[in-house]
Amino acid sequence: MIFITAKFRVLPEHAEQWADITRDFTEATRAEPGNLWFDWSRSLDDPTEYVLVEAFRDGGAGTAHVQSAHFAAAMATLPQHLVETPRIVSQTVDQDDWSELGEMKVG
């Protein structure tokens, strides 16, 4: 799968509305057949920083995502809400879901 984590520094005046600002993009991406997950979290240390953790089944699914109309719309509209260009880590990994954190076994 393609595993991606990206950090978005949002302008302070837009930070509280980020979930609403990204809602259409998030919902459309989650509906893609090759999307495994697309989850936003907010930093505990910086209330203007959001972290996106996303995964796609394979390279074809990733390509379909970046060629979609909703991706193009997000690339055109989201930057006006940001302090800087988002930072990203993108890797292909040999698995198709989350693994258990063996060092913290529960039960």
C-alpha positions in Angstrom: 0.0 0.0 0.0 0.9 3.7 -0.3 1.1 5.1 3.2 1.2 8.9 3.5 1.4 11.3 6.4 1.2 15.0 5.8 1.3 18.0 8.2 -0.8 21.1 7.4 -0.2 24.4 9.3 -3.5 26.2 9.1 -3.9 30.0 9.4 -5.0 30.6 13.0 -8.3 32.2 11.8 -9.2 29.0 9.9 -8.0 26.4 12.4 -11.3 25.8 14.1 -13.1 25.4 10.8 -10.5 23.0 9.2 -12.8 20.0 9.5 -15.5 21.8 7.6 -13.1 23.3 5.1 -11.8 19.9 4.2 -15.1 17.9 4.5 -15.9 17.6 0.8 -12.3 16.5 0.0 -12.2 14.1 2.9 -15.6 12.5 2.1 -14.8 12.2 -1.7 -11.4 10.6 -1.0 -12.8 8.1 1.5 -15.3 7.1 -1.2 -12.6 6.2 -3.7 -12.4 2.4 -4.2 -8.6 2.3 -3.6 -8.6 4.4 -0.5 -7.9 2.5 2.7 -8.2 5.4 5.1 -8.0 9.2 5.2 -7.9 10.5 8.8 -7.2 13.9 10.2 -5.8 14.6 13.7 -5.0 17.8 15.4 -1.7 18.4 17.1 -1.7 18.5 20.9 1.2 21.0 20.9 0.1 23.4 18.1 -3.6 24.0 17.6 -3.0 25.2 14.0 -1.3 22.0 12.9 -3.3 19.1 11.5 -1.9 15.8 10.5 -3.4 13.7 7.7 -2.8 10.0 7.7 -3.9 8.3 4.5 -3.4 5.1 2.7 -4.2 3.8 -0.8 -4.3 0.1 -1.9 -1.5 0.5 -4.5 0.1 2.9 -6.9 -2.8 2.8 -9.3 -5.2 3.9 -6.5 -2.8 6.7 -5.6 -2.6 7.8 -9.2 -6.4 7.8 -9.5 -6.6 9.9 -6.3 -4.2 12.6 -7.6 -6.0 12.7 -11.0 -9.5 13.0 -9.4 -11.6 16.2 -9.7 -11.9 16.5 -5.9 -8.1 16.4 -5.6 -7.8 19.2 -8.2 -10.5 21.2 -6.4 -8.6 20.8 -3.0 -5.3 21.8 -4.5 -7.0 24.9 -5.9 -8.8 25.9 -2.7 -7.0 24.6 0.4 -3.7 26.6 0.1 -5.5 29.9 0.9 -6.1 28.5 4.4 -2.5 27.5 5.1 0.5 29.2 6.6 3.0 27.2 4.4 3.3 24.3 2.0 2.3 21.0 3.7 5.1 18.6 4.6 4.7 15.0 3.6 6.2 11.5 4.1 5.0 9.0 1.4 6.2 5.4 1.3 5.1 2.1 -0.2 4.9 -0.5 2.5 4.3 -4.3 2.2 1.0 -4.6 4.1 -2.7 -3.7 3.6 -3.8 -2.6 7.1 -2.6 -1.5 10.5 -0.5 -4.0 12.5 -0.7 -4.4 16.2 1.8 -2.6 18.4 3.3 -5.7 19.9 5.2 -3.7 22.7 1.8 -2.6 24.1 -0.3 -5.7 24.0 -3.7 -5.2 25.6 -5.4 -8.2 27.2 
